[in-house]
Amino acid sequence: MKNTYFQANLVSPNRINVLLFTSVVLPNNPVFYLEKDGCHETKLKINKHVSSTSVSIYELEMSEPFEYGHAYVVVLEGFNRINVDISDATDFPEFDETFYYDGDDLGAIYSKEETKFNVWAPLASEVIVKIEEKGVFTYHRMIRTDKGVYRITLKGDHLGQRYHYLVTNSGIRSETNDPWGKGVSFNSEYSAVVDIEQIKAIKNVKPENKVERNADAIVYEACIRDFTEDKNTNIVNKGKFLALTEDGKKTVGGNPAGIDYLKYLGITHLQILPVMDFYGNDDKDISKSYNWGYNPISFFAVEGSYSTKPEDPMNRLIEFKTMVEHLHKNNIRVIMDVVYNHLYEFMYTSFEKVVPHYFYRRRSNGLQACASGCGDDYASEKLMARKAVLESLKYFTEVFDIDGYRFDLMGLMDIDTVNQGFALCKSIKDDVIFYGEGWNMGIELPFDKKACSENADKMPGIGFFNDLYRDILRGGNFRDNIHTKGFVGGNFSNNGYLDYLFKGSTSDNPIRHRFLDCNQSLNYVECHDNNTLYDKLTFSNGYESKDTLLKRVEFANKMVILSFGIGFIHMGQEIGQSKSGLDNTYNVLKVNNMNWKLVDERFDMVSRLASTIYFRKKMVSYFPGSRFDEIPQLFKVQYWNNSMIAYYVDDEEKMKPYKKIAVLLNPTLEKKTYELDDYYKLLVDVKAKGEDIMMKNGIIPPLSVQILIKKE
C-alpha cells in the first residue's frame, strides 16, 4: 500500500510487535490475524497499543507458542500481509540450549554411493539444496529434523559437484554456500562436494625433532605467497602451496631458498598467514590483487589462490596437505594463522544467511559489534558458534596434520572456546601449540570471559604475544609514537624490565607476573603488522647509518632468540628487510615479498641468526635433567657500570659437566672491555668446528652479544 510501512517482529515465544507507519486512517479496533504456513489463521490479542501521528505500535499475543520451522504472516485487513521477522529469536534465553546440536555430520558427507547434506538452520521454514549435475542445476527440498538440522541424502557419485543452499528465513529466501562446507569452487562462488577420506589417506609424517612445550618452539612467520613469489629464486610454483615442497632451490646468488632456507635457519615451526578461504585474492589471476587473508569467508574451506588448479575443489586440499607433510619430513612443524574473531561483511556470509542474527555479536543498541575494526565480531561464546570454531580446529588438526594455531585478535574470543579448542587438539596431537594476540578489545564480552593476556592465568598452556617485550625492546610501535626509542634503539630507561622480559615475564619484579610460566610468553619485536623493525628504526634512529641500523636489528634478533619463551621471527626480519616505511600493508602488492636478492647481500646476518638458533636449541644440553622452561630461574642478571648486561648461571649441580654460562650484551655504540672470574670458552659460531677460543679478559663489539661457557 502506498505511503505505508508495515513490520512484524517476534519478540518472545508468544508475542509479536507490529509497527505500522501509514497515512491511512486505521479502524478504532483493528483485528490482526496470524497465518501459519499459508493456511492456518488465528486471531491475535492486542495487549498494548501506542500511537502518534501516522505511527502505531501494537503488542500482540499469540494464542499458542510460536513453533520454529514454520512460516508466519501477520494479516491486517485492508493492509499488506507481512512476514513475521523471527531473527531476534536467537537472543531468547532458551534458544542456545534448545537448538544446540552435538552431532559431527554438518556439511556435505561424501561417499561414492551417496552424499549426505546436513545444515543447521533452526529459524528456517524451508531449505533446498541446489546442486549441479551434468552441467544442470537441480533442486531438492530438505527435511527438517531435531535441533533445526535440515537433511537430505542424494544417491550417486557427486564428487566435485557445486552446490548452494536456498534458505528461507522470515519469508525471505537467501542463496548461500554451506557454512560447514569443506570444499569450494573457483573463487568460492559455490560450495563443492569433496572427499575428505582421500585427504586423510595422504600419509602423516611425524617430525623427528621433539617439541614438547611452547618454550621449545622457534617460530618463523611467513605468507605462502610472499615467501616464494620473488623472481630471484628458481622456485617453480611461486606463490603456491607446492613451492614449499621443492627441495634444493637456490637464490640467484646460490644460497638456499624456500624450504631449504627454513632448514638452514633451524626454526622448529613455520607460521603461515591465513590459508582458510578469504576474500581479496582472485583465485586465478593474482597479479592484480593481494591480501594477507584476514577477510575470512569460511572456517573450513581452503584458499584457492595458493593452489595450482583452483577450479578443482580437491586440488587445493591435496596440495595443502602435501605441503604440510613435506615440511614435517624436513622437521618443520606448521602453525596456521586462524581468524575466528570476525568474518568479512557479515551480511554476505553463509553464517548470517543461514541463521540470521546468531553468529555475530551486537551492541546494546542492536547494531553489529566491530571491535576488531576489520569485520564483524564473531560470537564465539554462543554454543553453535563455538562448535564451528572447535570443529574447524579439529578438522585441520585431524585431516591436515596441523601442529598449532595462532589466533588473530584472540582477546575478542571467549576463554572457554579457546581452552576447549586447546584440549580438543591436544587429545589429537599432544605437541600442538596454541598462542594468539591477547589484546583486551571490545565491551560486548565481559572482561572475565575474554581470552586476553590479562586472563592468562585462566588459560594455562596457551601463549600470548608479549607486547610489553615488544614495546620495551622495540620502542613505539604505532604511528603516534613510532619515533620513540626502545632498548635496541638506545633507550636504557627501562633496563629494570630486561630480566623480567628475558625470563618470560614470569617474575614479580618490577611488576606482577604476566604469565604462569615462560611457555605463555611469545617474545617478538616484529610481525607482519606495523612497520618492520628496520623501518621503525629509521623513524626513531634515522640519523644513524644503514650499517648501524642493521646491527641494531641483529642485536634485537639475538635477544629474541635467547629470551625464554616462544621465539618469534617475522619473514625478512633476519636481514633487516624494509616495507618502504609502510605499516598496514595487508593489501599492497609486492612490498611484503621476501627479498631474496637481499638475502644474498646479507647472508652473513642469516648465518649468525642460524647460529644463535642452534645455540638456543642446544642450551638445554648444558643443564642435564632440566627442561628448557625450567632454565630461566637459574639465570641471574648483572647490570655493569659500563652499560653492559650479563646473564649468568653458576649452579654446578644443575650444569654438570659444565660449571658456568654467561650471556653478555653490549647495547651501546662503543666497544666494551670486561673481566671474568676465570677462563671461559667463547661460542663464536656454535655450528662451526674449530679450535676453542678461551677468554677471561675480553672485548665485546658495539651492539653485540657474546655467549661464554665454562667446563669443570
Residue, then its C-alpha position, 0 to 999 in steps of 0.5 A: m500500500k502506498n505511503t505505508y510501512f508495515q513490520a512484524n517482529l517476534v519478540s518472545p515465544n508468544r508475542i509479536n510487535v507490529l509497527l505500522f507507519t501509514s497515512v491511512v486512517l486505521p479502524n478504532n479496533p483493528v483485528f490482526y490475524l496470524e497465518k501459519d504456513g499459508c493456511h492456518e489463521t488465528k486471531l491475535k490479542i492486542n495487549k498494548h497499543v501506542s500511537s502518534t501521528s501516522v505511527s502505531i505500535y501494537e503488542l500482540e499475543m499469540s494464542e499458542p507458542f510460536e513453533y520454529g520451522h514454520a512460516y508466519v504472516v501477520v494479516l491486517e485487513g485492508f493492509n499488506r500481509i507481512n512476514v513475521d521477522i523471527s531473527d531476534a529469536t536467537d537472543f531468547p534465553e532458551f534458544d542456545e540450549t534448545f537448538y544446540y546440536d552435538g552431532d559431527d555430520l554438518g556439511a556435505i558427507y561424501s561417499k561414492e554411493e551417496t552424499k549426505f547434506n546436513v545444515w543447521a538452520p533452526l529459524a528456517s521454514e524451508v531449505i533446498v539444496k541446489i546442486e549441479e549435475k551434468g552441467v544442470f542445476t537441480y533442486h531438492r527440498m530438505i527435511r527438517t529434523d531435531k535441533g533445526v538440522y535440515r537433511i537430505t541424502l542424494k544417491g550417486d557419485h557427486l564428487g566435485q559437484r557445486y552446490h548452494y543452499l536456498v534458505t528461507n528465513s522470515g519469508i525471505r529466501s537467501e542463496t548461500n554456500d554451506p557454512w560447514g562446507k569443506g570444499v569450494s569452487f573457483n573463487s568460492e562462488y559455490s560450495a563443492v562436494v569433496d572427499i575428505e577420506q582421500i585427504k586423510a589417506i595422504k600419509n602423516v609424517k611425524p617430525e623427528n625433532k621433539v617439541e614438547r612445550n611452547a618454550d621449545a618452539i622457534v617460530y618463523e612467520a611467513c605468507i605462502r605467497d610472499f615467501t616464494e613469489d620473488k623472481n630471484t629464486n628458481i622456485v617453480n610454483k611461486g606463490k603456491f602451496l607446492a613451492l614449499t615442497e621443492d627441495g634444493k632451490k637456490t637464490v640467484g646468488g646460490n644460497p638456499a631458498g624456500i624450504d631449504y632456507l627454513k632448514y638452514l635457519g633451524i626454526t622448529h615451526l613455520q607460521i603461515l598467514p591465513v590459508m582458510d578461504f578469504y576474500g581479496n585474492d582472485d583465485k586465478d589471476i593474482s597479479k592484480s590483487y593481494n591480501w594477507g587473508y584476514n577477510p575470512i569467508s569460511f572456517f573450513a574451506v581452503e584458499g584457492s589462490y595458493s593452489t595450482k588448479p583452483e577450479d578443482p575443489m580437491n586440488r587445493l586440499i591435496e596440495f595443502k596437505t602435501m605441503v604440510e607433510h613435506l615440511h614435517k619430513n624436513n622437521i618443520r612443524v606448521i602453525m596456521d594463522v586462524v581468524y575466528n574473531h570476525l568474518y568479512e561483511f557479515m551480511y554476505t556470509s553463509f553464517e548470517k544467511v543461514v541463521p540470521h542474527y546468531f553468529y555475530r555479536r551486537r551492541s546494546n543498541g542492536l547494531q553489529a559489534c566491530a571491535s576488531g575494526c576489520g569485520d564483524d565480531y564473531a560470537s564465539e561464546k554462543l554454543m553453535a558458534r563455538k562448535a564451528v570454531l572447535e570443529s574447524l580446529k579439529y578438522f585441520t588438526e585431524v585431516f591436515d596434520i596441523d601442529g598449532y594455531r595462532f589466533d588473530l585478535m584472540g582477546l575478542m574470543d571467549i576463554d572457554t572456546v579457546n581452552q576447549g579448542f586447546a584440549l580438543c587438539k591436544s587429545i589429537k596431537d599432544d605437541v600442538i601449540f596454541y598462542g594468539e594476540g591477547w589484546n583486551m578489545g571490545i565491551e560486548l564480552p565481559f572482561d572475565k570471559k575474554a581470552c586476553s593476556e590479562n586472563a592468562d592465568k585462566m588459560p594455562g598452556i596457551g601463549f600470548f604475544n608479549d607486547l610489553y617485550r615488544d614495546i620495551l625492546r622495540g620502542g613505539n610501535f604505532r604511528d603516534n609514537i613510532h619515533t620513540k626509542g626502545f632498548v635496541g634503539g638506545n633507550f636504557s630507561n627501562n633496563g629494570y624490565l630486561d630480566y623480567l622480559f628475558k625470563g618470560s615475564t614470569s617474575d614479580n619484579p618490577i611488576r606482577h607476573r604476566f604469565l604462569d610460566c615462560n611457555q605463555s610468553l611469545n617474545y617478538v619485536e616484529c610481525h607482519d603488522n606495523n612497520t618492520l623493525y628496520d623501518k621503525l628504526t629509521f623513524s626513531n634512529g634515522y640519523e644513524s647509518k644503514d650499517t648501524l641500523l642493521k646491527r641494531v636489528e641483529f642485536a634485537n634478533k639475538m635477544v629474541i632468540l635467547s629470551f625464554g619463551i616462544g621465539f618469534i621471527h617475522m619473514g625478512q626480519e633476519i636481514g633487516q628487510s624494509k616495507s618502504g616505511l609502510d605499516n598496514t600493508y595487508n593489501v599492497l602488492k609486492v612490498n611484503n615479498m621476501n627479498w631474496k636478492l637481499v638475502d644474498e647481500r646479507f647472508d652473513m646476518v642469516s648465518r649468525l641468526a642460524s647460529t644463535i638458533y642452534f645455540r638456543k636449541k642446544m642450551v638445554s644440553y648444558f643443564p642435564g635433567s632440566r627442561f628448557d622452561e625450567i632454565p630461566q630461574l637459574f639465570k641471574v642478571q648483572y647490570w655493569n657500570n659500563s652499560m653492559i648486561a650479563y646473564y649468568v648461571d653458576d649452579e654446578e649441580k644443575m650444569k654438570p659437566y659444565k660449571k658456568i654460562a654467561v650471556l653478555l650484551n653490549p647495547t651501546l655504540e662503543k666497544k666494551t672491555y670486561e673481566l671474568d672470574d676465570y677462563y671461559k670458552l667463547l661460542v663464536d659460531v656454535k655450528a662451526k668446528g674449530e679450535d676453542i677460543m678461551m677468554k677471561n679478559g675480553i672485548i665485546p663489539p658495539l651492539s653485540v652479544q657474546i655467549l661464554i661457557k665454562k667446563e669443570 
